[in-house]
Amino acid sequence: MINENRLLIIWDEQIVGTLTRHKRGTMVFQYSQDWLNRSGRPISLSLPCRKEKYSPGISTAFFENLLPENNARSILSFNRRFDKKDTFAFLENFGEDCAGALSIIPEGSKADFSPGQYECINTELTDALDKVMADPGKYTLFPEMKNARLSIAGAQDKLPVYLENGQFYLPETSGSATTHIVNIMIFNYLIGNHDAHGKNFSIIHEQEIRSAPFYDLLSTQVYPSLDNKFAMAIGQTFRLDRIKAHSFRKFARDMNIRPRKIAALMDEMIQSAGTVYESLLTEHERKYGHSKIYDDLFRIIQGNLDQLSGLKDALAGN
């Protein structure tokens, strides 16, 4: 489980110590006992090896120097929606690709030491690079990089590229499963699955990153005695009857996608569900006999489909 208040400091794939969140974005550093026993190498002359924790002032002063400066810092913090003065948040978001030998990751996560993947820079991207070179003040971080896994070292008014056979390549965007996750959130809304929680979402790491098969997909809304609040909020709204367009807009911001993309996924879900769920209920009734729960499910899904259609229309223009 990821600890949002503690970061691991990694050097040559070994844990050096921890950073713990302190007040107003500052932090406290402490060497791990295992590192002291095995190596005894300090990460900085300002942080000689010792068992005791370092003060927030000393700790923050060193690690803040790993961060980008000036406009790059403002842009990166704005894109990830945290305060640019929050040093801990910067390291939490971008610390895995720090300048130098150290990598910094949230406790409970796993560092990725595999070589990065790159995509070829086509004519359009070459033109963008020319703009950066001609006017670096205006084109510090151009749009083609907005979804890439930006390293702190590469955010200082320069761009990390790979050169092979005279052709430049840009770092590829992460193979995230965003669309699949949004789809399952919409599906859970449609069937009234209030018990869907974070443990139902898993990621498979193979040649690419993809969503694991989903499970526990059932309607809890059909049982009136169960809690009608979602286990996970959409936007910041938990109750199904209070989820409105603004909830999905907030959800879209959190997922870093446009609301109209969610509207398009909603439309696909509405079209497919509208032709499938009636036949599925009929098939179950034929196999297992009539049950009142089929009528209740039909009513619930139909009502949620109508609500989803209204939400889709409200989000389509955004």
Buried (B, 14 or more C-beta within 10 A) or exposed (E): EEBEEBBBBBBEEEBBBBBBBBEEBBBBBBBBEEBBEEBEEEBEEEBEBEEEBBEBEBBBBBBBEBBBEEEBBEBBBEBBEBEBEBBBBBBBBBBBBBBEEBBBBBBEBEBBEEEBBBBEBEEEBEEBBEEBEEEEEEBBBBEBBEBBBBBBBBBBBEBBBBEEEEEBBBBEBEEBBBBBBBBBBBBBBBBBBBBBEEEBBEEEEEEEEEBEEBEEEBBBBBBEEEEBBBBBBBBEBBBBEEBBBBBBBBBBEEBEBBBBBBBBBBBEBBEEBEEEBEEEBEEBEEEEEEEEEBEBBBEBBBEBBEBBBEBBEBBBEB
